[in-house]
Each structure stands twice: as structure tokens, then as C-alpha cells.
Amino acid sequence: MRRENLIYCGIDWAEKTHDVALVDDTGQLLAKRHITDDASGYKILVDLLAEYGDTEENPIPVAIETSRGLLVAVLRTGKRQVFAINPTAAARYRDRHSVSRKKSDPGDALVLANILRTDMHAHRPLPNDSDLAQAVAVLARAQQDATWNRQQIANQLRSLLCEYYPSALAAADGWKNGLCRPEVREVLRSAPTPTRAARLTRTQLQAALKRAGRQRGVEAEAERLRDVFRADWAHQPLPVENALGKQMLPLLIQLEAACTAADDLAEAVEEAFPQHPDAGEVGRRRGTRGLGPFPTAPSRTVRTSFPVHGSPVIDSEWRLWPVPRGCAGGIFGKPRGFCACVLPSGESTDPGPVGVVA
């Protein structure tokens, strides 16, 4: 079937099933389907698009409320434009079609299709990145999520230690990264209560530090910890203190796993990123090794993509500043990933285009 009119597709995504709607440029509903999240469902969707004129050279654009998953991977094959619409934005568009707050999956699919029909210019399609670039993005997002999870567990542990173990917090404050340090976790494992910590000898403290991987200044740190633990501190009643110590140990195990996951994913990112053909031009991310910007040639065409977390910033001198690890991103209402924290002092915080060289 040859496409005489523009056609738009909207997909209301769910875990097991999806609703699909096709509309033309007048807003007329052409077709709707309810498909499953498996190979047969994907085939039904592809056949439906082909029935209404979808071709490799002229694919039908698709709007969906997610940018991840197998369905999105299938849709992104070829030259098709896939628009990931924020669910909150889709809910606002829903009010244009109905004053009722009732949610309907087929109705949401129709709303998404009409978003492209009326406001495609206001939304950005997913970037047509290479498979390697997508893999790096997956690892970078996973590492960022692991970092957030690690900090969340560390905050829970800190809150619990405030209730009965202030000496542990005082000891952790002497190190960078605090409770996430392996030395702190090893000491807490050896002495989950302040009473037991006060009984630790210099030899036991040195052994704990060495098990945590510390090689320098072991004696000095052991002496510092011994002085902190044996200082005058307020104590909970002994039974309550022991109970809180038992409550702390599972949190410590979770923190250990979160720290390991964050470190492993950070290594995976650093291994995958140099494999990209333009890695030498972008350079390793500033912050991992304390490096500055890496010059790029203004005459070279740099394809910009939708700014996501971890995208480098191009400053006014056409230098790429990779976003440092741990940056939360988001300034002046820009999407997360439009990060200016890496720019030198005095540089504009709104440098202009953001993109990944691909």
C-alpha cells in the first residue's frame, strides 16, 4: 500500500502487552491493535506498519513512553524515527482529548500518535547511535544508577549509626568517601557496636585495615581509630546497642554489594568507551583522571543527539568536556545530561549544542 497521506503511530507501552494506534494527518484513526511483548507481537506490529505504507526509505514515525526495551530496539532498526515521550507530558496531552481523568491504554496510544501529528517539531527523536555507542550509554546509565543506590544505602547506614554509634561516624569522617571506604566497612564488620570497637587493640585495627587493602600509614590510622573509639561517647543500653548492631550488619552487606557493583560498572565503562572509533577525539571523561578538555576541529561535522546524562558539553571554543563521574546534570531547565559543571571558571553555562560524536 502506497502512503498518500502522512501516518503516525502511537504505542502505549506496558510490561506484557502494548496498545498500538495509527492516525493520518487529519487525525482519523486508521487502525488499532493490542499486541503481546514477544516476537509474535513484534511481527504483528511490523506487519501493521507495512500494511499502511511503512518502508525502509520512508518509515512511519513512532511515539512511545519509554526509550528502552526490546520493543524500542525493534522499532529503532533502520531509519525510523522513534520519539520517547515523557509520561507526564503525555498525560498533559490527554487532557486535550478528554476532561475525564480516567486512563485508557488504547486511548493513550491514540494520544501518543496525535502528539506526533500536531507537535512532532517540539519533540526530539531518539539518536541514531551505533550499537557500540548504545552499549556505552547502557553501561554509563547503569553505573550512575549504581552510584545513586550506593549513596542511598550509605545514607541509611549513616542514619542508623547516628542512633547508637557516633564514634564510627567520627572515624569515617577522617577519610574521603566516608562510609563507602573499604576500611570503614571492614572496621564496622569487626566491631558492629561502639562497646566492641572500644575493645579493639592496635593489632586488630591494623589487621582490619590491611584486610581492606590499605598499605600505607596503617599504624598511624590504627592509632587514630583507637583514640576515636576510646574517647568519651554517649551509649545506648547494652541490649539496645547489641540489637542496633545486628540491624546494622545487613545494611553493611548491602553497602558492600552496592560499592562493588558501582566499581565494577565504572571499570566496564572505562573498558568499553575506548573501543568507540571517536574515543580519542572525545577523550576520557574529565573527573576519572583529572584531565581537562580535548580539542576538536571545528571544521569536522559533529552529529548532535538528544542530550542524555553523560553527554559531553561543547564550550564556546569548540572543546568537548566529558561529564565527570557522579554528576547529576540538569541546569536551567535543560534535560539531565546538559551539564556545565565541567566548564572552566567564567565559561558560559549555556554553551549551545550538546551531543555525542558518533
VEXBAVEX-388536 format. One record per residue (C-alpha): residue in one letter; x negated, y negated, z. Coordinates in steps of 0.05 Angstrom, whole numbers, plus 32768, in hexadecimal, padded with zeros to 4 digits. Example, Ala and Ser with C-alpha at 12.3 -4.5 7.8 and 13.67 -1.06 7.14 Angstrom:
<atoms>
A7F0A805A809C;S7EEF8015808F;
</atoms>
This chain:
<atoms>
M800080008000;R7FE37FBD7FEB;R7FE67F85801E;E800C7F4A8002;N80147F278046;L7FE67F208081;I7FF17F5680B5;Y7FDD7F5780FE;C7FD87F90812F;G7FE27F8D817B;I7FD37FC781AA;D7FEA7FCB81F2;W7FB37FF58210;A7FBE80278249;E7F9780628266;K7FBC809B8243;T7FE9807B820E;H7FEA803B81E4;D8021801381C2;V80137FF7817D;A80387FC08158;L802D7FA38112;V80497F5F80FC;D80437F3780BC;D80327EED80B6;T807C7EDB80C1;G807F7EFF8103;Q80AA7F3880E8;L809E7F7A810C;L80877FAC80D8;A80797FEA8101;K806E80028148;R805180428163;H8043806481A6;I8001808A81A1;T7FD980B481D1;D7F9180A581E6;D7F7180DE81C0;A7F5980F0817A;S7F9F80FE8160;G7FB880BB817A;Y7F7E8096815A;K7F8D80B88118;I7FD580A2811B;L7FBE805A8127;V7F8C805C80ED;D7FC0807A80BE;L7FF3804580D3;L7FC3800D80C4;A7FB1802D8081;E7FFB80328070;Y80027FE78076;G7FC67FD6804C;D7F8A7FDE8079;T7F4A7FE88050;E7F007FE8805E;E7EF77FA5803B;N7F377F858056;P7F477FA4809A;I7F827F8F80C5;P7F6C7F688103;V7F7E7F868146;A7F8C7F66818A;I7F837F9081C9;E7F7C7F808213;T7F387FA3821C;S7EF47FA281FC;R7EDF7FE88211;G7EF380308207;L7EF8806281CF;L7F34804081AF;V7F0D7FFF81A8;A7ED18026818D;V7EFD80458157;L7F1A80028144;R7ED77FDF8140;T7EBF800F810A;G7EB27FE880CA;K7EC37F9F80C0;R7F027F9C80E9;Q7F0B7F618118;V7F1F7F77815E;F7F367F41818E;A7F317F5181D9;I7F697F2681F6;N7F667F188241;P7FA37F378263;T7FB17EF58287;A7FB27ED08244;A7FE07F068226;A800F7EFD8261;R80147EB28253;Y80257EC0820A;R805B7EF18222;D80817EB68240;R80897E9981FA;H80B37ED581E5;S80DB7EE38224;V80ED7EBE8264;S80F47F008288;R80B87F1782B1;K80C67F5F829E;K808A7F81827E;S80937FAE8241;D805A7FD48221;P80777FD281DA;G80887F8981E6;D80407F7A81FC;A80267F9A81BC;L80537F6C8194;V803A7F3081BC;L7FF27F4281AE;A7FFF7F488164;N80217F038164;I7FE67EE58189;L7FBB7EF4814C;R7FF27EDC811D;T7FF87E98813E;D7FB67E8C8164;M7F807EB78145;H7F557E79813E;A7F567E6F8189;H7F397EB48199;R7EF67ED4818A;P7EEF7F1A816D;L7EC07F4B818C;P7E7A7F43816F;N7E657F738139;D7E287F8A8160;S7DFE7FC5814D;D7E0580068174;L7DC37FF88198;A7DDA7FB281AC;Q7E1B7FCF81C7;A7DF3800381EE;V7DC87FCD820D;A7E077FA5821F;V7E257FE38241;L7DE77FEE826B;A7DE27FA4827D;R7E2B7FA18294;A7E227FE282BB;Q7DE47FC682DD;Q7E097F8682EF;D7E447FAD830B;A7E147FD88333;T7DF37F99834F;W7E367F7D8364;N7E497FBF8384;R7E077FC183A9;Q7E127F7B83C4;Q7E597F8B83D9;I7E427FC88401;A7E097FA0841F;N7E3B7F6B8436;Q7E667FA18457;L7E297FBC847A;R7E137F778492;S7E597F6A84AD;L7E577FAB84D4;L7E117F9E84EF;C7E277F5A8508;E7E567F7F8538;Y7E217FA7855D;Y7DDB7FA3853E;P7DC37F5B8536;S7D7B7F71853E;A7D807F9784FC;L7D977F5884D8;A7D5E7F3184F7;A7D2D7F6584DF;A7D4B7F668499;D7D477F1A8493;G7CFC7F1F8492;W7CFE7F40844E;K7D177F2A840A;N7D587F4D83F6;G7D677F5B843F;L7D917F9A844A;C7D837FB28404;R7D3A7FBC8413;P7D2580068419;E7CFF7FF68459;V7D3F7FDD847B;R7D6780198464;E7D328049847E;V7D2E802784C1;L7D7A802784C8;R7D7B807184B7;S7D48807F84EC;A7D6B80538520;P7DB580488512;T7DBF80248555;P7D987FEC8578;T7D8B801785B4;R7D68804B858A;A7D4380158563;A7D267FF885A3;R7D08803C85B3;L7CE380428570;T7C9880448578;R7C658023854B;T7C558066852C;Q7C9E8076851D;L7CA8803184FE;Q7C6A803884D3;A7C81807D84BC;A7CC5806084A9;L7CA680288482;K7C788059845D;R7CB38086844C;A7CD58049842E;G7C9980408400;R7C7580078423;Q7C298009841B;R7C0F7FC68433;G7C177FA48475;V7C377FE18495;E7C187FD484DA;A7C2B7F8B84DB;E7C737F9984C5;A7C7A7FD184F8;E7C637FA2852F;R7C957F6C8518;L7CCE7F9E8517;R7CBB7FB8855C;D7CBC7F728578;V7D007F638558;F7D217FA38571;R7D067F9B85B8;A7D1B7F5385BF;D7D577F4085EB;W7D987F4E85C5;A7DE17F5585DA;H7DFA7F9E85D7;Q7E3C7FC185CF;P7E4D7FF78603;L7E24803485F3;P7E5F806085DB;V7E78802785AE;E7E31801B8594;N7E2980648582;A7E6C8066855F;L7E5A80288536;G7E1880488525;K7E3D80858509;Q7E6A805584E2;M7E2D803384C5;L7E0A807184AA;P7E3D807F8472;L7E388036845C;L7DEC803E845B;I7DF3807B842E;Q7E1F805483FE;L7DEE801A83FD;E7DB5804A83EE;A7DDB806683B3;A7DEE8021839A;C7DA68009839E;T7D8E80468378;A7DC4803C8342;A7DB37FF28339;D7D6980018333;D7D73803B8302;L7DA1801282D6;A7D707FD782D7;E7D39800682BE;A7D6880218288;V7D767FDA826F;E7D2C7FCA826D;E7D1F800A8246;A7D5780008214;F7D4F7FB68206;P7D097FBA81E5;Q7D267FED81B3;H7D4F7FB68192;P7D2C7F9D8153;D7D327F55816B;A7D1B7F6281B2;G7CD97F4181A5;E7CFC7F02818E;V7D2B7EFE81C8;G7CF77F1581F9;R7D007F38823B;R7D337F178268;R7D187EDE8292;G7D1C7EF182DB;T7D057F3982D4;R7CBD7F2382CB;G7CC27ED882D9;L7CB77EC7828F;G7CCE7E87826D;P7CF07E7C822A;F7CDB7E9F81EA;P7CD87E7181AC;T7D037E828170;A7D007E66812A;P7D387E34811E;S7D387E4780D4;R7D4A7E8F80E4;T7D957E9E80E5;V7DAB7EB4812A;R7DEF7ED5812A;T7E177EBE8166;S7E497EEB8188;F7E7D7EE381BD;P7E587ECE81FC;V7E577F07822D;H7E337F0F826F;G7DE97F178260;S7DE97EEF8220;P7DAC7EC28218;V7DB47E768217;I7D987E4D81DD;D7D7E7E0B81F7;S7D777DCA81D0;E7D337DDE81B6;W7D4C7E208199;R7D2B7E4A81CE;L7D4E7E8881E7;W7D537E8E8233;P7D677ED58246;V7D967ED68282;P7D747EED82C2;R7D8A7F2C82E5;G7DC07F1E8319;C7DDB7EDF82F8;A7E267ED98300;G7E2E7EAB82C4;G7E677E7E82B4;I7E617E3282B3;F7E907DF982A1;G7EC87E298291;K7E9D7E50825F;P7EA57E9C825C;R7E797EC4828A;G7E347ECB826B;F7E2F7E838254;C7DF87E798287;A7DCF7E3A828F;C7DAC7E4D82CF;V7D6F7E6282A7;L7D657E1E8286;P7D2C7DF2829D;S7D387DB782CA;G7D5A7D7D82A5;E7D717DA8826B;S7DB97DA28255;T7DE77DD48276;D7E117DD98236;P7DDD7DEA8201;G7E0D7E0081CC;P7E0E7E4381A8;V7E067E8381CF;G7DF87EC581AE;V7DD17F0581AA;V7DA17F0D8170;A7DB87F4B814C;
</atoms>
